[in-house]
Amino acid sequence: MSTTFSDEVRAFLDAHGDATVATIDPDGAPHHALVWYLRDGDEIVLNSAVGRRWPANLVRDGRVSVVVSDGGSWVGLRGTVQVIDDPVVALGDITAMAERYDPANLEARKT
């Protein structure tokens, strides 16, 4: 299933930082984690070190929910993931996230 984000949703996602990702633990319980993200067109890119629970959950069961909030307004997304475990792609993604989350860049987004 593919979804096209509205311009308003794209702008909100670009302007805000942290997301909460919800996955499903092996016992069926929900698991939440605060994560960095990138918007790539109409997709959300997440990146994590191997061994953390939420990415392991996504490898096992690709259903995911992501919420981005500014404390008053929020955007909720849900869907399935495509796991990409290419180290070159992963390095590029985390480098772009580090740039996005650099404190100077975060301040610039607020203005």
Beta strands, then each sheet from edge to edge (+ up, - down):
strand 1: 19-24
strand 2: 30-35
strand 3: 38-40
strand 4: 43-45
strand 5: 63-69
strand 6: 74-80
sheet 1: 2+ 1- 5+ 6-
sheet 2: 3+ 4-
end
